Amino acid sequence: MKKNTPLNVIFYRNFLLLIVIPILVIILLSMAIIQNIIMKSSIDKIELAQKNVRTTLENEILDNSLRLTHFLLTNDNQVLEFVAKHNMADNDGKYMYNLKLREQFNLIMPKSDILAMHFYMHDGSQYYFKDDLAPSISYIKNRIWYQKALSSPKSTYIGSELSTIMFNQRKSSNPQMTLAVALAPSSLDRYKKVEMVCMYIKSKTPDMIREYNRKPELGKMYLVDETGTILTGVSKEKPVVIPKTVLAEVSGVYKEKSNHKTFNYIVNPIGMTDWKVISVVATSELLSIFYKISLGIISTAVLLFILFFIFSMIFLKNIIAPVSNLAQGMELMEQGDLHTQVEIGGAGEIRKLIHSFNKMAREINELVLSNERKEKEKHQEEIKALQSQINPHFLVNTLSSIRFMAIVAKFDSIKNMAEALIKILSCSFKSANSFYQVREEIEMLESYVFLMKVRYSDNFEVRFEIDEACLDCIVPRLIIQPILENCIVHGFEDLEEVGVIHVKVYQEVNSLIFMIKDNGKGMSNDAISEILSMDKDETSIYKGIGVSNVNRRIQLNYGSAYGIKMHSELGKYTETILSIPAIHKGE
């Protein structure tokens, strides 16, 4: 984490990493676990309902198989004997055996759930109890259950037919599943007349399946035979198509997609048959409770996050926001804004801290202002002292020249020299202000040059090249005079030819440039460094020259970016370039 990361960013980042994400992970894991539990519980309920159906149907099959076997074997296969004799007898015999068979049937099979019992003969005829069948005998004999019963003599085989197979119910608008229990008597029939005995029974299973199908959480349950035909559970309004992949399975739970929905198929076999019970339920219905629980969990989590967000806002407002404001105030102070004041707010301890910071900032600002005032006063005094270092030196030399001329010459030039000296003295002492315009500096320089020409018998000349746009610029007083003096006194010493000083004033971008160049004897780099040095040795030949004082005055007023630069070549020239900010009068 970066050191300058704001507190509110740290707070939200940690809140996200340590609270939001862990809670979301826990919620997601919990919901996944709950989903699995609910899914398993829902499937267990469906399988329990299927088990009830399977148990009922299996009990019906076993019970009716035993009933049919018991009916045929009672009294040493007497029923089969009577049926065979009924088939072989004349009309009177048929009537007598019919009475005996009815008596046996009512005695052994008193229950009313038997819809019909049929004896199919090898010769194509039949004998039946109760109701006759609407389809032909050939239709029955071609049924799969009939053929399988023929292939397994003395063993009962279960088939399924609709109740409309009965003659009396053939026009029913609500057909029901009917169990067909078939048994091929074979060796039990010593007359070899009976090919198959079939008992048709009304099953309780369709009613159970219908009842379970009214419960959405249990899906839709279907009873399917070995051919994939749905025997019961089909609604007229909603026909169903079970995938072939599911029909091919014996047992288990399978998922298939249909019409952009996922369906679960729970398959379980029916004992003693090749049938199976299949429940179809959409995943959305299985998880309907899960969705309600999830909605509650998510709503609770959202509510908690909202409450925590409100707490965070209060926390940020009373603690983090004031601390951030305080940090910003400290950063502004670090950048130099000593007037900064932080708005007081937040908890009690933070309010005290901000109050102390504001008080400290005010005190520091007052100390800095006080120190600046003292430094400014010290600065002004130092400038005055530097100025005073120049004036006595000049005045002594000038007055000595005047005295010398007054003694020797005794003519009007003394008047001119006196006037020139008056101008210079007026410039030096006219006010406490150390600045004036360039035009005034040039006028003073012209008076100074006149005096120096008198002193040195016109052995040099000064040429001025002044940009008129620079005449109104403000400059410190007497910044050119020490440089001219350096040219005249030292540059032209022992010079055989006439000395020439070129003074040029011009503006370059935002700087005012003074260029003073002479054709004197020049100087070495060491001499230049000594002249510009602030602390000259007492033994130096340049100790009386004010060039270093001028350089220091400029840097004290304008900073180290400005000042004096000197270039020289021995025996040829010396060039001095002085730069200060170009400030016009009134700015």
ABEGO torsion letter per residue (X at the ends): XBAABBAAAAAAAAAAAAAAAAAAAAAAAAAAAAAAAAAAAAAAAAAAAAAAAAAAAAAAAAAAAAAAAAAAABGGGAAAAAAAAAAABBAAAAAAAAAAAAAAAAAABABAABABBBBBBAAGBBBBBEBBBABBAAAAAABAAAAAAAABBGBBBBBBBBAAABAAAAABABBBBBBBBBBBAEAABAAGABABBBBBBBBAAAAAAAAAAABAAAEBBBBBBAAGBBABGBBAABBBBBBAAAAABABEBBBBBBGGBBBBBBBBBBBGBABBBBBBBBAAAAAAAAAAAAAAAAAAAAAAAAAAAAAAAAAAAAAAAAAAAAAAAAAAAAAGBAABBBBBBEBAAAAAAAAAAAAAAAAAAAAAAAAAAAAAAAAAAAAAAAAAAAAAAAAAAAAAAAAAAAAAAGBAAAAAAAAAAAAAAAAAAABABABBBAAAAAAAAAAAAAAAAAAAGGABBBBBBBBAAAAABBBBBGAAAAAAAAAAAAAABGBABBBBBBBBBBBBEABBBBBBBBABAEBBAAAAAAAABABBBAABAAAABAAAAAAAAAAAAAEAABEBBBBBBBGABBBBBBBBBBBBBGX
